[in-house]
Amino acid sequence: MRRIGVPEPYEKLKELTGGRAVTKESIRGFIKGLDVPTEAKTGLLNMTPDSYVGAAVELAESIEMAI
């Protein structure tokens, strides 16, 4: 969400998840309610823990260069 310019993305997600069980349905509803372009919603809706690597590739490469 930060990458696509959603204001205060971490705070919004914290509000959704704070003190509650997180379900696939609650996350999907949250994403569908975001005011972002359709392609961004599609990307977020298709994201899974298995498919999301975030900055892992860049971090691993920077560690490799440091060694």
N, C-alpha and C positions, 0 to 999 in steps of 0.2 A: 504494500500500500504506500509505503514511503516513496518507493521508486516512481509511482505514477502520480504523486502529488497529493495524496489524501492528507488533509491537515490533521495533525495529532494522531497518527495511526496507532501508536502504541497505547495511548490513552483510550482510544476507542475499543481496541481489542481487550484491554484490561477491564473496561466497563462491562464488556460482554462476558468475560470469563471469571471475573472476581467473585469468589464464593459460590460459584455455580458449577454444575457438571457441564462439560462441553460435549456436545454431540455433533455428529455429522450434519444433522438437520439444523441445529442452531448456528453453526458456522455457515452453512449454505444460505440461510435466511439473512444473516449478517451481510454476507457478500452481495446478495441480490439487492439489499437495501442501500448499498454504497452508491454515491453519485459519481460514477466513473464511466469511461467509455465501455461499450459492450465488449470489445476485444479484451480489455483489462479484466472485466468480470469473468469472461470465459476462461482466461488464463488462471485466475484465482480459483475458480470452481473446479478446474481440472487438476489443480495442484494437490499432491498427496505427500505425506511424510517421506515416502520412497522416492518421489520425483523432485523434491525440493532440496537443493544443495546450498542455496544462498551464496555466501562468499567463500564457501569451503575451497573451491578450486584456487581462487586467488590467494587465500591464506596458505594453502599447502605449497603453492609455488613460491611465495615469499619466504617460507621456512626453508624450502629446498635451496633457494639462492643464498640464504644466510649461512647455511651449513657448508 
